[in-house]
Amino acid sequence: MTPANTELQTHLQEYAKLIIRSGCNLQPGQELLLSCNIDVVEFARLLVAEAYAAGAKRVTVRFSDEQIVRMAYENVAIECFKEVPEWVALLNNSMARNGAAILRIESDDPQALEGIDPQKLAAQAVASHKACKEFYDAIDQGRLVWSIAGAASPAWARKVFPDMPEDQAVRSLWEAILKTVRVGGSDDAIVAWENHRTSFTRRSEWLNAQNFDSLHYQNSLGTDLTVGLNPKGIWKGGGDILTNGRPFFPNMPTEEIFTTPDRLRADGVVHSSMPLVHNGSIVEDFSVTFRDGQAVDCKARVGLDILKSIIETDADSNRLGECALVPWTSPIRQSGLLFYSTLYDENASCHLALGMGFPDCLEGGTEMSEDELKANGVNKSATHVDFMIGTKDLNITGHRPDGSEATIFQAGEWAGELV
Amino acid sequence: MTPANTELQTHLQEYAKLIIRSGCNLQPGQELLLSCNIDVVEFARLLVAEAYAAGAKRVTVRFSDEQIVRMAYENVAIECFKEVPEWVALLNNSMARNGAAILRIESDDPQALEGIDPQKLAAQAVASHKACKEFYDAIDQGRLVWSIAGAASPAWARKVFPDMPEDQAVRSLWEAILKTVRVGGSDDAIVAWENHRTSFTRRSEWLNAQNFDSLHYQNSLGTDLTVGLNPKGIWKGGGDILTNGRPFFPNMPTEEIFTTPDRLRADGVVHSSMPLVHNGSIVEDFSVTFRDGQAVDCKARVGLDILKSIIETDADSNRLGECALVPWTSPIRQSGLLFYSTLYDENASCHLALGMGFPDCLEGGTEMSEDELKANGVNKSATHVDFMIGTKDLNITGHRPDGSEATIFQAGEWAGELV
C-alpha cells in the first residue's frame, strides 16, 4: 500500500465515523438499516464497523446490484411495480417502529437505468410510498433519523472523470467526495460539521424573522418566477432535529437553506441551470411554466418524456415541494465537477423541487394531519425531484406581506444582511 | 479476454442455465429467490439473466457479505439471535406461499465464522426454523423447489488451492466445480443431468425392493455401527420430485443415494473419514457413539466444542436424520480435492447426518403431521449436519426383517447386485 493510499484509507475511516456519529447520530442500542450497492462493499464494511463501535444493537444491510435492478426493470411486467412485496414494506415499517437509523449510501451509475420505462419507475415510487406509509410518515414527521451520503463506485467515477483510467477515476471521485464533506481539512470532520451546522443558523434565523410572503426569481436564462411562501413556513438548513430534540444530518454534503413553499402559488417560468439526473436518465436544458402553483407546460432539449413522467407521477407531483438557496460560489460548484448526483449537484446551486413538501418546514407541521398540511400549503406527493435553477446572474427578491421587499440574492450570491 | 477465459465464460453461462432449468426447473411466471454472497455477483447476474430468459415473474436477490455477517456475530448480543426479524420470516414464508423457486449459491470462505460463539449460530438456526415454519414445511413436504449450487469466490478458492495466486485459484476452483456438475463434457449439461438422474434409478429401486431393516457399517478406523431403517422408508437420489410431480435437483453436484433412518435405532460407534466444516469452523478426526438412536458420547481431535454444539442444538439434534451411500471412487473423491464445503465433500463419501430427517423419504411422509412422522421414525430438528464416514475399506451389510442379509458396500464400493 502506498502512503497516499494509506491517507485515503484513513480519510475513508474518518468519513465512515462522521456518517455514523454526525449524519445518523447513532445511539447505543439503536438499530441501523444501511442500503447500498454491492460495488461499495468495502466502504459499507467501514460503516458497519463504526456502527458497532457506536453501540448499534444490530445493523441490517440491504445490498443492491445495479445490473440486476436494471434486468428487473427490463423483464418484469409493470403490474409487478404497482405493488411492493409485503416483506419489503414490513422491513421498512418495522425499522420505523423500532426507531432504527436509516442510512443510504449512494454510488449509482448515473446511467444505470437509462432507457428504462419511466412508467415502471414512477409506479414503483407510488407503490413504495403507499406500502411503506408508516416508514415515510415517521421520516416526514421528524420521528426517524435518516441520512444519505455518497461513496465512489467505478461506474459513477467513470462518468464524472471519463478521461481517466478507472482506478484513478475512483480515487479522484473519493477525493472530491471527501472535500465536499469536510474530511481531511484542518479540523476533525465531526468538529467541522458542528461548525458547519451553526454557520447556517444566522442566515436561516434572519430569513425566518422576515416572514416573506413570496420570492421573485429572475435571470438571463429567462427565469421570471414568483413562488408563494407559507405564513407558518420555516427556513431550515445544515442539519435537522427530530421532534425528540436529537440532531442529525439528512444529507452529507449539505450547503442549502430551504423551505416548503405554498403549493398553490407559483407563477411564471423557470429555466434549469444544470442537467437533472433522475433514476439514471438525464434531462437537459429544460424549463417549466407554472400557473397557480401547477406546472402547466414544460420544454426540454433532452429527456422531455422523463420530465413529463416526473410531473405526472401523481395528482400533486406538478406542484412545488421545496425551494432552496445555495450561493453560486458554493464549494461543490467551485469544484467544477458535475457529479451527476442530486446529493452533490443540488448543493452547487439554488434549486426547486417538484413533489412532496416538508411538514417540518411548517410551524406545528409534524403534528398535522395530511389534510391540515395541505390546507397550510404543504404539498403531498409520492415523489420529490430537485432541479437546479441557480446561475451567476440569479437575483432573488423577498416580498413581505406589507408590500416591502428585500434583496436575498444578487448576481448568484447572498445579498444585503445575508452576505 | 484470452480464449481460455472465453471458454470459461461459456461454461459459466451453461452452468447458470443448468441451475435455472434443471436445478430449479423454473417455470414461466414463477418467482425466484436467490441468495448468495456479494463476491460472486457476476455469476448471480448470469443466473438472473437465465431466470428471466426462462420466464421468471420476478427474481429477488438477497446478497450477503461474509465480513459483515461475521461482524454481526461478533457484536450483536445472543438474545438477538434467538429471534428472526419479522420481515425475514415474511420474506421466506411469502416466497413459499407464492410457490417461488428457492436457490442458494454457496461460495463461503470455509473459515468465515471461525471462532464465532457456536451458541449464537445454533440459536439463529433454531429461531429461523421456528419463524420460517411455513417455508421449511413447504420444503420438507415436497411443495417447494429448492436448489443449492456452488460458485467460486476468492476466499474459498484460496482455501482449496492455498499455493496458487488468487486469480489462478479462483479459476481452478471454477474448473473443479464445473467438472463436478458435468459442464464442459461431451454432452450438453442439461442432457448429462437427465442421464445422471436415470442412472440413480436402478440402485435406488433395488434398495427399495430389499426392504432392509438395518444397515451395519464396519471399517478399519474402528467404525462398528448398526443403523435401523424405517419399514416405510424410501431410498432416493439423483434428484427430487415435488408432490405435484415436478422434478428438480436440490443439490448440484449430487452423487448420493440416501434415506432417513429410524430415529430411535442407532447403536455403536462411527468414525469420521473427512473433516466436517460447520458454519466456517472445522471439526477433525472425530467419532460419535450412539445408543438407542442417541449420540451419547463424542470425541474430536479438533473442534470438539463445535461438534458438541451441533449435537446439542435442540432436543433431537443428537439423533440421525440421514444415511447416504456414495462409492469411494466418486468423481468428487477422485478429484483429490477437499472442497471444505459439504455440498461437494458429502458427494465424496458415504455419510450420516445429525438432526432433521426427510419426510419425503417415507411413504406418505409428506402428508403426515409432525407427530405421525416422529412415530414413523423420522427425526425432527432445527439442524441437519452431514458428516463423512466412507473409507476405501468400508463394508456395509443390509439386514432384512427375516434375518437374511446382503452386501451393499464392499471395500468402499457398491457390491453384489449394486455394482
Interface residues (C-beta under 8 A of the other chain):
Chain A: I38 V41 A44 R45 V48 A49 Y52 A56 K57 R58 V59 T60 V61 F63 S64 D65 Q67 I68 M71 A72 E74 N75 V76 A77 C80 P85 E86 W87 V88 L90 L91 S94
Chain B: I38 V41 A44 R45 V48 A49 Y52 A56 K57 R58 V59 T60 V61 F63 S64 D65 Q67 I68 M71 A72 E74 N75 V76 A77 C80 P85 E86 W87 V88 L90 L91 S94
